[in-house]
Amino acid sequence: MFKKGEKVQQEFGGQVMKVIGFEPDLIENVVTEWEDEVGTIVKGKFMESQLLPAEDNLDK
């Protein structure tokens, strides 16, 4: 189980995201946010099994 504030990424993706919350009643229950290449804050929901802890050196 991930914790709020933890850095995560998808198994086959390079985007580092921050866990900002959880929605326990949904299948895609991990809520994340990240900044895209033009500076827009983007939010997304993922299943916990789709995410891995991110390496610190991948973060901006």
C-alpha positions in Angstrom: 0.0 0.0 0.0 1.3 3.4 -0.9 1.2 6.5 1.3 0.2 10.1 0.7 3.2 12.0 -0.6 5.0 9.0 -1.9 6.5 9.2 -5.4 5.4 6.5 -7.8 5.5 5.7 -11.5 3.9 3.2 -13.9 5.9 0.1 -14.6 6.5 1.0 -18.2 6.3 4.8 -17.9 8.9 7.3 -16.9 6.6 9.9 -15.5 7.1 10.4 -11.7 3.9 11.1 -9.9 3.0 12.0 -6.3 0.3 10.1 -4.4 -2.2 12.7 -3.2 -5.1 10.5 -2.0 -7.1 7.3 -2.2 -10.7 6.4 -3.2 -11.2 3.0 -1.6 -14.6 2.3 -3.3 -13.1 2.4 -6.8 -10.9 -0.1 -8.7 -8.6 2.7 -9.7 -8.2 3.9 -6.2 -4.8 5.6 -6.1 -5.1 9.4 -6.9 -1.9 10.9 -8.2 -0.7 14.3 -9.6 2.3 15.4 -11.7 3.5 18.4 -13.7 3.5 17.9 -17.5 6.1 19.3 -19.8 4.4 22.7 -20.1 3.9 23.1 -16.4 0.2 22.0 -16.1 -0.7 20.0 -13.0 -2.4 16.8 -14.1 -4.3 14.4 -11.8 -4.9 10.7 -12.5 -6.3 7.6 -10.9 -4.5 4.2 -11.1 -4.9 0.7 -9.7 -2.3 0.1 -7.1 -1.0 -2.9 -9.1 -0.1 -0.5 -12.0 2.3 1.6 -9.9 5.8 1.1 -8.5 7.8 3.2 -6.1 9.7 5.8 -8.1 13.5 6.2 -8.0 14.5 9.5 -6.5 16.9 10.2 -9.4 14.0 10.2 -11.8 12.2 13.1 -10.1 12.7 16.7 -11.3 
